[in-house]
């Protein structure tokens, strides 16, 4: 995307972009999908909405990575206990129960 001019307002810009860039902004799979979405000059593209969704996904992925890290730490904590449990089970099997 390239800025090629200013709009009427100080916050407005005129840009040029490829079909693929436009498809990306519209959250479409590829530039071929543009034909099916009635893309004409003057159409408003909700870029802020797409950006907000992207930021939400990014935040979720960070939380997901933290959760994976914590789960791995928890598994590492319990891993040594597995051997202890097996030893206790072996002792229970070899000792008489006292019933009879």
SULUR-V796215 format. One record per helix or strand. SS is the DSSP state (hx for helix, st for strand). FROM is the first residue (numbers start at 0). TO is the last residue. If there is no record, write none. Layout:
BEGIN
SS;FROM;TO
SS;FROM;TO
END
This chain:
BEGIN
st;1;5
st;12;15
hx;18;24
hx;30;36
hx;46;93
END
